[in-house]
Amino acid sequence: MNPLKKLFKQTAIYGLATVLPRMISFFLVRVHTDAMPPEIYGELAVIFAYFAMFNVVLAYGMETAFFRFYTKSEDKETVISTSLTSILVSTMLFLVFSLIFQNGMASLLNIDPKYIKYVIFILSLDALVIIPFAWLRANERPLRYAVVKILNVVINFGLTLFFLLLLPNIAESNPESSLAGLYKPNFQITYIIIANLVASGVTLLLMLKPYLISKYTFDKKLWEEMMKYAIPVLIAGVAFTINEVFDRVMLEALLPEDIANKEVGMYNACVKLALFMTLFSTAFRMGIEPFFFSHAGTENPQKAYAQITNYFVVLGSVILLGVVVFADVLKVLFVKNPAYWEAMSVVPIILLASFFLGIYHNLSVWYKVTDKTRYGAFISVFGAFITIGINYFFIPHIGYMASAIATVMAYGSMMVLSYYLGKSRYPVPYNFRKILFYLGVSILFSALSFYVFDRNLIIGSVLLLCYLGLVYKLENDKLKQIFLRQKS
């Protein structure tokens, strides 16, 4: 198969394995918010925030280190064995010590003790599949990778639907049935966590092959080299996760106890509407990152990188304005419970933050193609300090709005910092007049539609049509060059 064709085929499959699970998970927002009041959903959101952070810590950059050493080493078996042994030992240590000190862990994290054992097992199961998934990718088996990833989410989604929707109806209509005995009122969080536990367990069973065929040869010198490579990745991962989810933890910690979980619940539900921008950014990045690396050695690749960023901003600005204009329609579809709608004011801010993050990923090409990834860690840590600082000082005064502002400030600062660090180390001729124009007009129209005209759908639609007309007028010729190139 042609190498370029093979590259795009694999990118499409990996993109599907990344985007489709997120889309399925997005529909769980409707299920969760229909089944739970904001204060219960807020408690669940904090638990999932800890899941995200502990997943990064328990991986400690070993996945990235595995790729780096597996692709360059002639003794691939030793790399696999050393990586598997490292993850297996660290996970078992975490499992044993967490179970011994589970009450203290629950108290430290402010998680109800009845959930903590489930959390520990899910984290352990998820850690154990890190290297097997990396092994699939390294051996160019994207289809199996995608099937297992999607199956994990389908199992989770199906069990959640059963526990939260079907089981209560069975218990009410047929209380003598065997299934009715499984139902417990006010048990939603436990049901959701059990669904995650089963999905993680099945995933590990499907990914056991590397553990079964490994000779468990542990090369201490290799492991030390891998850890040197992995630690900066760990730091960047922790910082990035802080930017993404730590605001839920801080909201719970800094707001009065009687309203904390409710505020977290409303905020977390409305933040999910920004997933449309996240999906766009993720799909774009999955498709375009291979291009960045494959063209790094060509003549003047910076020109192509600049054009790609321009197109990302054009498309992203349309998505930003479109989601803002139809926010009230989307909330009815995905967050139907009106108890959550109080936090809708954060939606444009979080959408803009996700847009900034997408632009940052495009601008980060300079340190990726020049192997200066330490700058990525530095930029993420810088963003994490902004996130923590703004949340700490302003949550007590303005609640979840502080978290939204912190997110947009963190990602905006990361975007600007990446540009300024990169322009002297790897200059890319970005068309900033065009970027700022599209960005500025879409932000202006979004603010007018959402805040000034109070989400009036007619006015918002007119603004969106005007913006689309503007984009068409300015980009029509270039779009024709792209899509009609084969005919010219």
C-alpha positions in Angstrom: 0.0 0.0 0.0 1.2 3.5 -0.8 2.8 4.9 2.4 0.8 8.2 2.3 -2.5 6.3 1.6 -1.6 4.0 4.5 -0.9 6.9 6.8 -4.2 8.6 6.1 -6.1 5.3 6.5 -4.6 4.7 9.9 -5.2 8.4 10.9 -8.8 8.0 9.9 -9.2 4.9 12.1 -7.4 6.4 15.1 -9.5 9.6 14.7 -12.6 7.5 14.7 -11.4 5.7 17.8 -10.9 9.1 19.5 -13.9 11.1 18.3 -16.6 8.4 18.3 -16.2 7.5 22.0 -16.3 11.2 22.9 -19.5 11.5 20.9 -21.1 8.5 22.6 -20.0 9.8 26.0 -21.6 13.2 25.1 -25.0 11.5 25.0 -24.4 10.3 28.5 -24.7 13.9 29.6 -28.4 13.8 28.8 -28.8 10.5 30.6 -26.9 11.6 33.7 -28.6 15.0 33.9 -32.1 13.5 33.4 -31.5 11.0 36.1 -29.7 13.2 38.7 -30.2 16.6 40.2 -27.2 19.0 39.9 -25.8 18.4 43.4 -25.5 14.6 42.7 -24.1 15.1 39.2 -21.6 17.6 40.7 -20.4 14.9 43.1 -19.9 12.6 40.1 -18.1 15.3 38.1 -15.5 15.7 40.9 -14.9 11.9 40.9 -14.4 11.9 37.1 -12.0 14.9 37.5 -9.9 12.7 39.8 -10.1 9.9 37.3 -8.5 12.1 34.7 -5.7 13.3 36.9 -4.8 9.9 38.4 -4.8 8.4 34.9 -2.1 10.7 33.9 -0.1 10.1 37.1 -0.4 6.3 36.8 0.7 6.4 33.2 3.7 8.7 34.2 4.6 9.3 30.5 5.5 5.6 29.9 3.2 5.4 26.8 5.1 8.1 25.0 8.5 6.7 26.2 7.4 3.3 24.9 6.8 4.7 21.4 10.1 6.6 21.4 12.2 3.6 22.4 10.2 0.9 20.6 10.5 2.6 17.2 14.2 3.2 17.5 15.4 0.0 19.4 16.4 -3.2 17.6 15.6 -5.2 20.7 11.8 -4.5 20.7 11.0 -7.4 23.0 13.1 -5.9 25.8 11.3 -2.5 25.4 7.9 -4.2 25.6 8.9 -6.3 28.6 10.5 -3.5 30.5 7.5 -1.2 29.9 5.0 -3.8 30.9 6.9 -4.7 34.0 7.2 -1.1 35.0 3.5 -0.4 34.6 2.5 -3.7 36.2 4.6 -3.1 39.3 3.6 0.5 39.7 -0.1 -0.3 39.3 0.1 -3.2 41.8 1.8 -1.0 44.3 -0.9 1.7 43.8 -3.6 -0.9 44.1 -2.3 -2.4 47.3 -1.4 0.8 49.1 -4.7 2.5 48.0 -6.8 -0.3 49.3 -4.9 -0.3 52.6 -5.3 3.4 53.0 -8.6 3.8 51.2 -10.3 5.7 54.0 -7.5 8.2 54.3 -7.5 8.5 50.5 -11.3 9.1 50.5 -10.9 11.8 53.2 -8.0 13.5 51.3 -9.9 13.6 48.0 -13.2 14.4 49.7 -14.9 11.4 48.0 -17.6 9.4 49.7 -15.8 6.3 51.1 -18.5 4.0 49.6 -17.1 5.0 46.1 -13.4 4.9 46.7 -12.8 1.1 46.3 -14.5 1.2 42.9 -12.4 4.2 41.9 -9.2 2.4 42.9 -10.0 -0.6 40.8 -11.0 1.4 37.8 -7.8 3.4 37.9 -5.8 0.2 38.2 -7.5 -1.5 35.3 -7.1 1.6 33.1 -3.4 1.8 33.9 -2.8 -1.8 32.9 -4.0 -1.3 29.4 -1.7 1.7 28.6 1.2 -0.3 27.2 -1.0 -2.9 25.4 -2.8 0.0 23.5 0.6 1.5 22.7 1.8 -1.9 21.5 -1.2 -2.0 19.1 -0.4 1.4 17.7 3.4 0.6 17.4 2.6 -2.6 15.5 0.2 -0.7 13.2 -3.0 -2.4 14.2 -5.4 0.6 14.2 -8.5 -1.5 13.6 -8.2 -3.6 16.7 -7.3 -0.4 18.7 -10.4 1.3 17.4 -12.7 -1.6 18.1 -11.6 -2.1 21.7 -11.7 1.6 22.4 -15.2 2.0 21.0 -16.4 -1.3 22.7 -15.3 0.2 26.0 -17.6 3.2 25.6 -20.5 1.1 24.2 -20.4 -1.2 27.2 -20.3 1.8 29.5 -23.1 3.5 27.7 -25.3 0.4 27.5 -24.9 -0.4 31.2 -25.5 3.2 32.2 -28.7 3.2 30.2 -29.8 0.0 31.8 -29.0 1.1 35.3 -30.4 4.6 35.1 -33.4 4.2 32.7 -34.4 0.6 32.2 -33.9 -0.8 35.7 -36.0 1.7 37.6 -38.9 1.1 35.1 -38.5 -2.7 35.6 -38.5 -2.3 39.4 -41.7 -0.1 39.3 -43.6 -2.2 36.8 -42.5 -5.7 37.9 -41.2 -5.5 41.5 -41.2 -9.3 41.9 -38.8 -9.9 39.0 -35.2 -10.9 39.6 -33.9 -7.8 37.9 -35.9 -5.6 40.2 -33.8 -6.9 43.0 -30.8 -5.1 41.5 -32.5 -1.7 41.8 -31.7 0.6 44.7 -33.1 4.2 44.9 -30.6 7.1 45.0 -27.8 4.8 43.8 -27.0 6.6 40.5 -23.4 7.4 41.1 -22.6 3.8 42.2 -24.4 2.5 39.1 -22.4 4.8 36.8 -19.1 3.8 38.5 -20.0 0.1 38.2 -20.7 0.6 34.5 -17.2 2.1 34.1 -15.7 -0.7 36.1 -17.2 -3.4 33.9 -16.1 -1.6 30.8 -12.6 -1.3 32.1 -12.5 -4.9 33.1 -13.6 -6.2 29.7 -11.1 -3.9 28.0 -8.2 -5.4 30.0 -9.4 -8.9 29.1 -9.3 -8.0 25.4 -5.9 -6.4 25.8 -4.1 -9.2 27.8 -2.1 -10.6 24.9 1.1 -8.5 25.6 1.1 -9.6 29.2 0.6 -13.3 28.2 3.4 -13.4 25.6 6.0 -11.2 27.4 9.1 -12.8 28.8 9.2 -10.0 31.5 12.9 -9.1 30.8 13.6 -6.0 32.8 16.4 -3.8 31.6 17.2 -1.4 34.4 19.4 0.9 32.3 16.7 1.0 29.5 14.1 1.8 32.2 16.1 4.7 33.6 16.5 6.1 30.1 12.8 5.7 29.4 12.0 7.4 32.7 14.2 10.4 31.8 12.2 10.8 28.7 8.9 10.2 30.4 9.1 12.6 33.3 8.7 15.8 31.2 5.7 14.1 29.5 4.3 13.4 33.0 4.7 17.0 34.0 3.1 18.3 30.9 0.2 15.8 31.3 -0.5 16.7 34.9 -0.4 20.4 34.0 -2.7 19.9 31.0 -5.2 17.9 33.1 -5.2 20.6 35.7 -6.2 23.1 33.0 -8.9 20.7 31.8 -10.7 19.4 34.9 -9.1 20.7 38.2 -11.6 23.6 38.3 -14.3 21.1 39.4 -12.2 20.1 42.4 -11.5 23.7 43.3 -15.2 24.6 43.0 -16.1 21.9 45.4 -13.3 22.9 47.8 -13.8 26.7 47.8 -17.5 27.1 47.6 -19.8 26.8 50.7 -20.6 23.1 51.3 -24.4 23.6 50.9 -24.0 24.8 47.3 -20.7 23.4 46.1 -21.8 20.2 44.4 -24.8 21.9 42.8 -22.6 24.6 41.3 -20.2 21.9 40.1 -23.0 20.0 38.6 -24.5 22.9 36.7 -21.1 24.0 35.5 -20.0 20.6 34.4 -23.2 20.0 32.4 -23.1 23.3 30.5 -19.3 22.9 29.8 -20.1 19.7 27.9 -21.8 21.8 25.2 -18.3 23.0 24.2 -17.6 19.4 23.0 -18.6 20.4 19.5 -15.4 22.6 19.4 -13.4 19.9 21.1 -14.4 17.3 18.6 -13.6 19.6 15.7 -10.2 20.4 17.2 -9.4 16.7 18.0 -10.4 15.5 14.6 -8.4 18.3 12.9 -5.4 17.5 15.0 -5.6 13.8 14.4 -5.7 14.3 10.7 -3.1 17.1 10.4 -0.3 16.1 12.9 1.0 13.4 10.6 1.2 16.0 7.9 3.2 18.3 10.1 5.9 15.6 10.7 5.8 14.2 7.1 6.4 17.6 5.7 9.0 18.8 8.2 11.9 17.9 5.9 10.4 19.4 2.7 11.3 22.8 1.3 9.6 25.7 3.2 7.1 23.6 5.2 6.3 26.7 7.3 4.2 28.1 4.5 2.0 25.0 4.5 1.7 25.1 8.4 0.6 28.7 8.2 -2.1 27.9 5.6 -3.4 25.0 7.8 -3.7 27.3 10.8 -5.6 29.8 8.7 -8.1 27.2 7.7 -8.5 26.0 11.2 -9.3 29.5 12.4 -11.9 30.0 9.6 -13.7 26.7 10.3 -13.4 27.0 14.1 -14.8 30.6 14.1 -17.9 29.3 12.2 -18.3 26.5 14.8 -17.9 29.0 17.7 -20.6 31.3 16.4 -22.9 28.4 15.3 -22.9 26.7 18.7 -23.4 30.0 20.5 -26.3 31.0 18.3 -28.0 27.6 18.7 -27.0 27.1 22.4 -30.6 27.1 23.6 -31.6 24.5 21.0 -28.6 22.3 22.0 -29.3 22.6 25.7 -32.8 21.2 25.2 -31.3 18.2 23.3 -28.4 17.4 25.5 -29.1 19.0 28.9 -32.9 18.8 29.0 -33.2 19.3 32.8 -33.8 23.0 33.4 -32.2 22.7 36.8 -28.8 22.9 35.0 -29.5 25.9 32.8 -28.4 28.5 35.2 -24.8 27.9 34.2 -25.5 28.5 30.4 -23.7 31.8 30.7 -20.3 30.0 30.7 -20.9 28.3 27.3 -19.5 31.0 25.0 -16.5 31.4 27.3 -15.7 27.7 27.4 -16.2 27.4 23.6 -13.7 30.2 23.1 -11.3 28.5 25.5 -11.6 25.3 23.5 -11.0 27.3 20.3 -7.9 28.8 21.8 -6.7 25.4 22.7 -7.2 24.2 19.2 -5.2 27.2 17.8 -2.5 26.4 20.4 -2.2 22.8 19.1 -1.7 24.2 15.6 0.9 26.7 16.8 2.7 24.0 18.7 4.1 22.5 15.5 7.4 24.4 16.1 8.4 22.5 19.1 7.1 19.2 17.9 9.0 19.1 14.6 12.2 20.4 16.2 12.1 17.9 19.1 11.9 20.6 21.7 8.9 19.1 23.5 10.2 20.4 26.9 8.7 23.8 25.8 5.3 22.0 25.6 5.7 21.0 29.3 6.7 24.6 30.2 3.7 26.1 28.4 1.3 23.7 30.0 2.7 24.4 33.5 2.3 28.1 32.8 -1.3 27.5 31.9 -1.8 25.4 35.0 -0.6 28.2 37.3 -3.1 30.6 35.7 -5.9 28.0 36.1 -5.1 27.5 39.8 -4.5 31.2 40.5 -7.7 32.6 39.0 -9.8 29.8 40.5 -8.3 30.2 43.9 -8.8 33.9 44.1 -12.1 34.4 42.3 -14.3 31.2 43.0 -15.3 32.5 46.4 -16.6 35.7 44.8 -18.1 34.6 41.4 -18.3 30.8 41.6 -18.2 28.8 38.4 -17.8 31.9 36.3 -14.3 32.2 37.7 -13.6 28.7 36.4 -14.8 29.6 32.9 -12.7 32.8 32.9 -9.7 30.8 34.2 -10.0 28.3 31.4 -10.1 30.8 28.6 -7.3 32.8 30.2 -5.1 29.7 30.6 -5.6 28.5 27.0 -5.4 32.0 25.6 -2.1 32.5 27.4 -0.7 29.2 26.2 -1.7 30.1 22.6 0.1 33.5 22.8 3.1 32.1 24.7 3.6 29.3 22.1 3.6 31.8 19.3 6.1 34.1 20.9 8.4 31.3 21.9 8.2 29.8 18.4 8.6 32.8 16.2 12.3 33.1 16.9 13.0 29.4 17.1 11.0 28.2 14.1 9.4 31.1 12.2 6.1 30.4 10.5 4.5 33.1 8.3 1.1 33.1 9.9 -1.4 35.6 8.4 -2.3 37.3 11.7 -4.4 40.0 10.1 -6.7 37.3 8.7 -6.6 35.2 11.9 -7.4 38.2 14.2 -10.1 39.4 11.8 -12.0 36.1 11.8 -11.4 35.5 15.5 -12.5 39.1 16.4 -15.6 39.1 14.2 -16.8 35.7 15.4 -16.2 36.7 19.1 -18.0 40.0 18.5 -21.0 38.3 16.8 -21.1 35.6 19.5 -21.1 38.2 22.3 -23.9 40.2 20.6 -26.0 37.1 20.0 -25.6 35.6 23.5 -25.2 38.4 25.9 -26.6 41.6 24.2 -29.6 40.1 22.3 -30.2 37.5 25.0 -29.9 34.4 22.7 -32.6 35.6 20.4 -32.5 32.9 17.7 -33.6 35.1 14.8 -31.0 37.8 15.4 -28.4 35.1 16.1 -29.2 33.3 12.8 -28.9 36.6 10.9 -25.5 37.2 12.4 -24.4 33.7 11.6 -25.6 34.0 8.0 -23.8 37.3 7.7 -20.6 35.7 9.0 -21.0 32.7 6.6 -21.5 35.2 3.7 -18.3 37.1 4.8 -16.3 33.8 4.9 -17.6 32.8 1.5 -16.8 36.1 -0.1 -13.2 36.2 1.3 -12.4 32.5 1.0 -14.3 31.4 -2.1 -11.4 31.4 -4.5 -9.1 29.4 -2.1 -11.8 26.9 -1.3 -12.3 26.3 -5.0 -8.6 25.8 -5.4 -8.6 23.1 -2.6 -11.8 21.2 -3.6 -11.6 21.6 -7.4 -7.8 21.1 -7.7 -8.2 17.7 -9.4 -10.3 19.2 -12.1 -7.9 22.1 -12.9 
